[in-house]
Amino acid sequence: MKVSVEFNGIFRILTKTSHLTLDLAPGTTFCEIIRLLGERYPELAGEVLDADDGALIGSNGLNLNGKRMIQPAELDDAPQEGDRLIFMSVLAGG
C-alpha cells in the first residue's frame, strides 16, 4: 500500500525534504509509521519525536488528508491506500 507523507515546518527543516512516498504493508499503523520515519530520519529524535519511544512530542501532530488531526487514541489505526499524511507543528505565532 502506498501513502504519501508531507513534512511541514520543523519536520521539513530537520529532514531537509518536503514529501516522500512510503510503500507499506496493509494494516501498518500510524504509530508504526511514526517509528519508521524516526528510524529513517534520526534527526527528528528529541526535537519532534520522543527519543525513547518515538512518539510525537507535545505540539507536533499528524494530519490525515488535510482534513483532520489524528488523535492519540487513533495512533493504532491504519491509513488507507493513497492517503496523505501531513506531519506538522500545531503551534502558531504572530
C-alpha positions in Angstrom: 0.0 0.0 0.0 1.3 3.4 -0.9 0.8 6.6 1.2 2.3 10.0 0.7 4.0 11.8 3.5 4.4 15.6 3.7 6.6 17.4 6.2 5.8 21.0 7.2 7.6 23.4 9.5 10.2 22.0 11.8 9.7 18.5 10.2 10.7 19.9 6.8 13.7 21.7 8.3 15.0 18.7 10.1 14.5 16.1 7.3 15.5 18.5 4.5 12.7 17.2 2.4 9.1 18.2 1.9 7.5 14.9 0.9 8.0 11.2 0.2 6.0 8.1 -0.7 6.0 5.1 1.6 5.3 1.6 0.4 3.8 -0.1 3.5 2.2 -3.4 4.3 -1.6 -3.2 4.7 -2.5 -2.5 8.3 0.6 -0.6 9.2 -0.5 1.7 11.9 0.1 5.4 12.3 2.3 4.7 15.3 4.4 2.3 13.2 4.8 4.9 10.5 6.0 7.5 13.1 8.6 5.0 14.3 9.7 4.1 10.8 10.2 7.8 10.0 12.1 8.2 13.2 14.5 5.5 12.1 14.8 6.9 8.6 15.3 10.5 10.0 17.1 10.2 13.3 17.4 14.0 13.5 13.7 14.1 14.4 14.5 12.4 17.8 14.5 14.8 20.7 13.1 17.6 18.5 9.7 16.4 17.4 9.8 12.8 18.3 10.5 11.4 21.8 14.0 9.9 21.8 12.9 7.0 24.0 9.6 5.8 22.4 9.4 7.6 19.1 6.1 9.2 19.9 5.3 12.7 18.7 6.3 15.4 21.2 3.7 17.8 22.6 2.7 20.3 20.0 3.5 18.2 16.9 0.8 16.4 15.1 -0.3 14.2 12.3 -3.0 15.3 9.8 -4.8 12.8 7.6 -5.6 14.0 4.0 -5.6 17.7 5.0 -9.0 17.1 6.8 -8.4 16.1 10.4 -5.8 15.6 13.0 -5.1 12.1 14.1 -5.8 11.9 17.9 -3.6 9.9 20.3 -6.3 7.3 20.7 -6.2 6.7 16.9 -2.5 6.0 16.5 -3.1 2.3 16.4 -5.4 2.8 13.4 -4.0 2.4 9.9 -4.2 4.7 6.8 -5.7 3.5 3.6 -4.1 3.2 0.1 -3.4 6.6 -1.3 -3.9 8.6 2.0 -1.8 11.7 2.6 -0.1 12.1 6.0 1.0 15.6 6.9 3.4 16.0 9.8 3.3 19.5 11.3 3.7 21.6 14.4 0.4 22.8 15.7 1.9 25.9 17.3 1.2 29.3 15.7 2.8 32.6 16.3 2.0 36.1 15.4 
